[in-house]
Amino acid sequence: MEIIELLKIYNNKGSELNISLVSFIVVYLIYKKEFKELSKYLNNLNVDISNQILNSLRFNCYIEFEDLNDLSSIILSSKSYNLFEVSKDDITTIIEYLNKMTDSTYRTKTAKTRSLINARLVDYTVEDIKLTIKYKVLEWSGTEYSKYLRPDTLFNDSKFDYYYNQMLKNKQVDTWTTMK
């Protein structure tokens, strides 16, 4: 189903316009170089809203353009590519590392897990994530918290930054070389 059709269904259900969703779709269409679809999509919106969204995306460094009338001239910034261009190998590496450290068998193809890790890879390196996993394994193994050594807890947006900063604060990374 085309994005335009999805938007019509969304709007027909009486949902109010979600600017974040609209902005993401605009960036996605530019990423896919679907300028014809982008034009259709923007034409379904109020002209002022379309211009507001494009200018906001430019202001926030997601896109670059010279002329709003030439949609094919819009290019993505590296910030936007980071939203889409995460290596599948990196996600697999992280899940396999978590499995090794916790003797688990989390699947590398689970959409939710991949989505959580993909979001973390925008701000953190694979090594940062692996060190954070290692830190939480060291802290939680053999305790009542060991049940939380799972993707939805470790890679959760509201928790990962806290875990990462905990790891940096404790500076125990150098002593972990004997672990798996």
C-alpha positions as CSV (number, residue, x, y, z in Angstrom):
1,M,0.0,0.0,0.0
2,E,1.3,3.4,-0.9
3,I,2.1,6.0,1.8
4,I,-0.5,8.3,0.3
5,E,-3.2,5.6,0.8
6,L,-2.0,5.1,4.4
7,L,-2.2,8.8,5.1
8,K,-5.8,8.9,3.7
9,I,-6.8,6.1,6.0
10,Y,-5.1,7.8,8.9
11,N,-6.9,11.1,8.1
12,N,-10.3,9.4,7.5
13,K,-10.2,8.0,11.0
14,G,-10.5,11.5,12.3
15,S,-7.0,11.6,13.7
16,E,-5.5,15.0,14.0
17,L,-2.3,15.7,12.0
18,N,0.8,14.4,13.7
19,I,3.6,16.7,12.6
20,S,6.3,14.2,13.7
21,L,4.7,11.4,11.7
22,V,4.3,13.7,8.6
23,S,8.0,14.9,9.0
24,F,9.2,11.3,9.2
25,I,7.3,10.4,6.1
26,V,8.7,13.4,4.2
27,V,12.3,12.4,5.2
28,Y,11.6,8.8,4.3
29,L,10.3,9.7,0.8
30,I,13.3,11.9,0.2
31,Y,15.6,9.0,1.4
32,K,13.9,6.6,-1.1
33,K,14.1,9.3,-3.8
34,E,10.3,9.1,-4.2
35,F,9.9,12.7,-5.3
36,K,6.6,11.9,-7.2
37,E,5.2,10.4,-4.1
38,L,6.6,13.3,-2.0
39,S,4.8,15.8,-4.3
40,K,1.5,13.9,-3.9
41,Y,2.0,13.6,-0.2
42,L,2.7,17.3,0.2
43,N,-0.2,18.3,-2.1
44,N,-2.6,16.4,0.3
45,L,-1.5,18.8,3.0
46,N,-2.2,22.5,3.4
47,V,0.5,24.6,1.6
48,D,1.5,26.4,4.7
49,I,1.9,23.1,6.6
50,S,4.0,21.6,3.8
51,N,6.3,24.6,3.8
52,Q,6.4,24.7,7.6
53,I,7.4,21.0,7.7
54,L,10.1,21.4,5.0
55,N,11.5,24.5,6.6
56,S,11.5,22.9,10.0
57,L,13.3,19.9,8.7
58,R,15.9,22.2,7.1
59,F,16.3,24.2,10.2
60,N,16.8,21.1,12.3
61,C,19.5,19.9,9.8
62,Y,17.5,16.9,8.4
63,I,17.4,18.1,4.8
64,E,19.0,20.7,2.6
65,F,17.5,22.5,-0.4
66,E,17.8,25.7,-2.4
67,D,14.3,25.9,-4.0
68,L,11.2,24.6,-2.3
69,N,9.5,24.4,-5.8
70,D,12.0,21.8,-6.9
71,L,11.5,18.8,-4.7
72,S,14.0,16.7,-6.5
73,S,16.7,19.2,-5.4
74,I,16.1,18.3,-1.7
75,I,18.9,16.2,-0.2
76,L,19.2,14.5,3.1
77,S,21.8,15.5,5.7
78,S,24.0,12.9,7.3
79,K,21.7,13.2,10.4
80,S,18.8,11.9,8.3
81,Y,20.8,9.0,6.8
82,N,21.6,7.9,10.3
83,L,17.8,7.3,10.8
84,F,17.8,4.7,8.0
85,E,21.4,3.5,7.3
86,V,22.2,1.3,10.3
87,S,24.1,-1.8,9.4
88,K,22.1,-5.0,9.9
89,D,25.5,-6.6,10.7
90,D,25.8,-4.2,13.7
91,I,22.4,-5.2,15.1
92,T,23.2,-8.9,14.6
93,T,26.6,-8.4,16.3
94,I,24.9,-6.7,19.3
95,I,22.2,-9.4,19.7
96,E,24.8,-12.2,19.3
97,Y,26.9,-10.5,22.0
98,L,24.0,-10.2,24.4
99,N,23.2,-13.9,23.8
100,K,26.8,-14.8,24.5
101,M,27.0,-12.7,27.7
102,T,23.7,-14.0,29.0
103,D,23.5,-17.5,27.7
104,S,20.3,-16.5,25.9
105,T,18.9,-17.1,22.4
106,Y,17.3,-13.8,21.4
107,R,16.5,-13.8,17.7
108,T,18.2,-11.3,15.4
109,K,15.1,-10.9,13.3
110,T,12.7,-9.7,15.9
111,A,11.3,-6.3,14.7
112,K,11.0,-4.8,18.2
113,T,14.6,-5.7,19.2
114,R,16.0,-4.5,15.9
115,S,14.1,-1.2,16.3
116,L,15.4,-0.6,19.8
117,I,19.0,-1.3,18.8
118,N,18.7,0.7,15.6
119,A,17.6,3.7,17.7
120,R,20.5,3.3,20.1
121,L,23.0,3.1,17.1
122,V,22.1,6.6,16.2
123,D,23.8,7.9,19.3
124,Y,26.1,5.1,20.4
125,T,28.7,2.9,18.8
126,V,28.6,-0.9,18.7
127,E,31.4,-0.9,21.2
128,D,29.5,1.5,23.6
129,I,26.5,-0.8,23.5
130,K,28.6,-3.9,24.1
131,L,30.4,-2.3,27.0
132,T,27.0,-1.3,28.5
133,I,25.7,-4.9,28.1
134,K,28.9,-6.2,29.8
135,Y,28.5,-3.7,32.7
136,K,24.8,-4.7,33.3
137,V,25.7,-8.4,33.1
138,L,28.4,-7.9,35.7
139,E,26.0,-5.9,37.9
140,W,22.9,-8.0,37.5
141,S,24.1,-11.6,37.0
142,G,23.1,-13.8,39.9
143,T,20.7,-11.2,41.3
144,E,17.0,-10.7,41.2
145,Y,17.7,-8.2,38.3
146,S,19.2,-10.9,36.0
147,K,15.7,-11.3,34.5
148,Y,16.1,-7.8,33.0
149,L,19.1,-8.7,31.0
150,R,16.9,-8.7,27.9
151,P,16.6,-6.4,24.8
152,D,13.5,-4.5,25.8
153,T,15.0,-3.4,29.1
154,L,18.6,-2.9,28.1
155,F,18.0,-1.0,24.8
156,N,14.9,1.0,26.0
157,D,15.2,4.6,25.1
158,S,14.4,5.9,28.6
159,K,16.9,3.5,30.2
160,F,19.9,2.9,27.9
161,D,21.5,6.4,28.4
162,Y,21.3,5.9,32.2
163,Y,22.9,2.4,31.9
164,Y,25.6,3.8,29.6
165,N,26.4,6.7,31.9
166,Q,26.5,4.4,35.0
167,M,29.0,2.3,33.1
168,L,31.2,5.3,32.4
169,K,31.0,6.6,36.0
170,N,32.1,3.3,37.5
171,K,35.1,3.0,35.2
172,Q,35.2,-0.8,35.6
173,V,35.5,-1.4,31.9
174,D,39.2,-2.1,32.1
175,T,38.7,-4.9,34.7
176,W,36.2,-6.7,32.6
177,T,38.7,-8.2,30.1
178,T,38.4,-11.6,31.8
179,M,34.7,-11.8,31.0
180,K,33.6,-13.7,27.9
